[in-house]
Amino acid sequence: MKDKLERFIDANREAFDTEAPPAPVWQKIEKNISPKRKVFHLLTLKQFAACFLLLINAIVVLILLEKKNTQQAPVAHQQESGYIDSSYQFEMSRIIRSVSISEAELKGVEKIDPALYKNFMSALGQLNTYYTSLEKELSVNPNKEQLFEAMIQNLRLQQELLNQQLSIYQTLKKSKNETNSKSL
């Protein structure tokens, strides 16, 4: 039956193609045809989780950097009051940002080994104390250029110390991971 119908349609194709349904019939057909829906590809659960984690990590980093910037208020205050020469200002702000990021990374040590973290912060605290004394001396000392250079040197020492501490932390972390994988 199906073959006969197909053959009939094929044989009379031209007659079918020349005729069009009347306008009211065609309008009813159009009303009954549902509009095609657009297909949206939703993220898979893994992709959504990865995007969410990236967003959370970015927010945490921004919060840590903002928190650290508020702790560096004395330097910012000096910049606003005009004590810091613009040639030194750029170098100091660059190093301060780098120190802030390194300190945020070093926070991971506190969870793994609080005693080691305390030692790290003690060493860094001594440099910070010296830096603060340089800042106080800046307002009364006429040789500001020498003080700026000493402050920049102090910040560089802080950054170098933090880099060494991060290296120690990475080594400890790696050795603990190796120990854990050997024990499994």
N, C-alpha and C positions, 0 to 999 in steps of 0.2 A: 504494500500500500504506500509506504513511504517512498519507495523508488519511483512509483508511478507519478506521485505528486511532484517529486523533484524533476523528473523528466518533463512533465507538463509545464512547470515553471520555467525550466531552461528553454523549452521549445517556444514559449510565448513571452520571453523576457521583454522584448520590445513593447509589447502591448501593456505590460505592467509598468514599465518605466515611463511611458508617456502620460499615464493617468496619475493624477494627484487627488487626494481626498478633498472634499469641500472644506472651506475655511472653518465652519463650526465643528466639524469632526476633528480637524487638525488641532483646534484649540482644546478640545476635550482630551485629546491624546497628550498634548503638552502638559495639561494640568495633572494628568495621571502619572506622568514620568517624574519621578522624584529627582531633585537636583543632586548631582554627585557630590558627595562629601569630600572635603579635603582630608588627606591622610596626614596626620601629624606623627612623626616618629618620636616617641617618648624615650627619654634616657633610660637605660637599663638601671637596675638597682646599684650595680657596681659603679657605673659612671656617675650616678647621682651621689653616691657615698664619697667618691673621690673628689668631686667638685665641692661637696660640703666640707670635707677635711681641708682642702686647699683654702677655702674661704675662712674657716676657723683659724688655720695657721696664720694667714695673712692678718687677721684681726688681732691675734695674740701678739704677733711681732710688732704691729703698729702700737698696741697698748704698751708693750715693754719699752719701745723706743720713746714714746711720749712720757712715760713714767721716768725714764732715765733723763730725758731733757729737762724735766721739772726739777730733778735733783741737781742739775748743773746750773741752777739759777744764779749763783754768784758770777759766773762767767758771762751769762746773758745780761746780767745787770751792768757789768762793766762795759759790755759792748754798747748798750743803750746810752750809758752816760759818757761815752766818748773816750774812755781810757785806752782802749785797744786800737792800735794803729791798724788800718785796713789790710796792710801786707801781712801782719801777724794774725789778724782776725780769721782770714780764710784758712790758714794752716791749723790754727787752734780748733776751729769748728770741725774741720775734716778729721783731725785726730780724736776729738771728743766723740764724734759719731762712731768712729771705729772702736774706741774704748767701750762705748755703750753697747754696741752690738756684741763685742767679745764678752762683756760682763753678763749679758743676757744668755749667751751660749753656755757660760760657765755655771749658770744656775743649775744645770743638770747634775753637777757634781754633788750638790747639796743632798739630793735624793739618794745617790749611790753611796757617798762617803762624807757624812756631815763633818767629821773631824778634819779631813783633807780640805774641805771647802772653807772651814774656819781658818785653817792655816793660810790658804790662798788669800782670803779676804784680809787677814792680818797684815800680810806683806803688802797688799794693795792699799790698805788703810794708812800705812806709813807714808807711802808716796802721796796719797790724797791729803794727808796732814801737812806735808811739806808744800804741796801745791796751794793749799788754803793759806798758809803763811805767806807765800809769794804774792797771792792775791791781795792780802791785807797790806803788805809792804808796798804794793804798787801805787796806792793812793798817796803815800808820803815820800816815796823815794823819787828823786829827780831823774835818775838814770833808768827810765822806763824801758828803753830798748834792751838793756841787759836783763831786766826782769822778764820781759816777754820771751827772750831767748831761753832763759832758765825755765819758764813755765812750759814752753814748747818742748824742751828737753825732758822735763818731768813727765809730760803727757806721752812722749815717745817711750820713755822707760816704762810707764804704765802699760802701754800697748805691747811692748816687748815682753813684759812680765806676764800679761794675760795670754799672749801667744804661747809662751812656754808652759803656762798652766793648762791651757787647752790641749797642748800636745801631750802633757802628762795624763790628762783626763782621757784623751783618745786611746792612749796606750793601755791605761787601766781598763777601760771599757772593752778594748779588743781582747786583752788577756782574760777578762771575766767571761766574755763570749766564747773564747776558745776552751776555757775550763768547763763551762756549761755544756758545750757540744761534746767534749771528751767524756764527760760524766754520763751523757745520754747513751 
